[in-house]
């Protein structure tokens, strides 16, 4: 891959595939259960207890929360460093803390090597995005190598 010039800051990368999937599956999940409920006759609806309704609503809500967590993942590069949001967890890293970024062939997302010897996942770039992920990874590497 040819050398990539670092992008202008601030720059945010978000995964496209997981965001599209979250919207589609969210609509299917809510729409499917709504259609099922409205297709019941009144006698069947009357036999469903409040606890059963609450259980279904809880699990549909849990599914929506999990899909939202995947969809909100992102990486934002600023002058100060990186902000990595994976699901509902947010990490702020200074540029000096990030040693390298790796994304082996077939990996779902890159990992950031930190100066303390640990690694963190960076779900804001998703391997399922194909060419977009390669460009985003090259841009992130260009920002890391600038000094």
C-alpha positions in Angstrom: 0.0 0.0 0.0 1.4 3.4 -0.9 2.3 5.9 1.8 -0.7 7.6 3.3 -0.6 11.2 4.5 -2.0 11.7 7.9 -5.6 13.0 7.9 -6.6 16.4 9.3 -7.5 16.3 13.0 -9.9 15.7 14.5 -10.7 12.5 12.6 -13.3 9.9 13.7 -13.5 6.4 12.3 -16.8 4.4 12.8 -17.6 0.9 11.5 -20.1 1.0 8.7 -21.1 -2.7 8.6 -22.0 -3.1 12.4 -23.9 0.2 12.3 -26.0 -1.0 9.3 -26.5 -4.4 10.9 -27.6 -2.8 14.2 -30.3 -0.7 12.5 -31.6 -3.6 10.4 -31.6 -6.1 13.3 -33.2 -3.5 15.6 -36.0 -2.9 13.2 -36.5 -6.6 12.6 -36.4 -7.4 16.3 -38.9 -4.7 17.3 -41.0 -5.1 14.2 -41.1 -8.9 14.5 -42.3 -8.9 18.1 -44.8 -6.1 17.4 -46.2 -8.0 14.4 -46.4 -11.2 16.5 -48.3 -9.4 19.3 -50.8 -7.7 16.9 -51.4 -11.0 15.1 -52.6 -12.7 18.3 -56.3 -12.8 18.8 -57.7 -11.1 21.9 -58.2 -14.3 23.8 -54.5 -15.1 23.4 -53.5 -11.6 24.4 -55.6 -11.9 27.6 -53.8 -15.0 28.7 -50.4 -13.3 28.6 -49.4 -12.1 32.1 -47.7 -8.8 32.9 -44.6 -10.8 33.9 -44.4 -12.5 30.5 -44.9 -9.2 28.8 -42.1 -7.6 30.9 -39.8 -10.5 30.2 -40.2 -10.1 26.4 -39.8 -6.3 26.7 -36.7 -6.8 28.8 -35.0 -9.2 26.3 -36.0 -7.0 23.3 -34.5 -4.0 25.1 -31.4 -5.9 26.0 -30.9 -6.8 22.3 -31.3 -3.2 21.4 -28.8 -2.1 24.0 -26.2 -4.6 22.8 -26.7 -3.7 19.2 -26.4 0.0 20.1 -23.2 -0.7 21.9 -21.7 -2.2 18.8 -23.0 0.6 16.6 -21.6 3.4 18.8 -18.0 2.1 18.7 -15.5 4.6 17.3 -12.0 5.9 17.3 -11.4 9.7 17.4 -7.9 11.1 16.8 -7.3 14.6 18.1 -4.2 16.7 18.7 -4.0 15.3 22.3 -4.4 11.6 21.3 -6.9 8.9 20.7 -10.4 8.5 22.2 -11.4 4.8 21.8 -15.0 3.9 22.4 -15.8 0.2 22.5 -19.4 -0.4 23.2 -20.1 1.5 26.4 -16.5 1.9 27.5 -14.5 5.0 26.6 -10.7 5.2 26.8 -8.7 8.4 26.3 -5.1 7.8 25.3 -2.3 10.2 24.7 -0.3 9.7 21.5 2.8 8.7 23.5 0.8 5.8 25.1 0.1 4.1 21.7 3.1 2.2 20.5 1.6 0.4 17.5 -1.6 -0.8 15.8 -2.0 -4.3 14.5 -4.8 -5.9 12.5 -3.8 -9.4 11.2 -5.6 -10.8 8.2 -9.0 -12.0 9.3 -9.1 -10.1 12.6 -12.4 -8.4 13.3 -10.8 -5.2 14.5 -7.3 -3.8 15.2 -5.6 -3.9 18.5 -3.6 -1.0 19.9 -0.3 -1.8 21.7 0.2 0.5 24.6 3.5 1.6 26.2 2.7 -0.2 29.5 2.7 -3.6 27.6 -1.1 -4.0 27.4 -3.3 -4.0 24.4 -6.8 -2.8 23.8 -9.2 -3.5 21.0 -10.2 -0.7 18.7 -13.7 -1.6 17.4 -14.1 1.7 15.6 -12.4 0.1 12.6 -14.1 -3.1 11.6 -12.6 -5.8 9.3 -16.0 -6.4 7.7 -15.8 -3.0 6.1 -13.1 -4.3 3.7 -11.4 -1.4 1.9 -12.7 1.2 4.2 -11.1 -0.6 7.1 -7.7 -0.8 5.2 -7.8 2.9 4.5 -8.8 3.7 8.1 -6.0 1.5 9.4 -3.5 3.2 7.1 -4.6 6.6 8.2 -4.3 5.6 11.9 -0.8 4.2 11.3 0.2 7.4 9.5 -0.9 9.4 12.5 1.1 7.2 14.8 4.2 7.4 12.7 4.2 11.2 12.5 6.1 11.5 15.7 
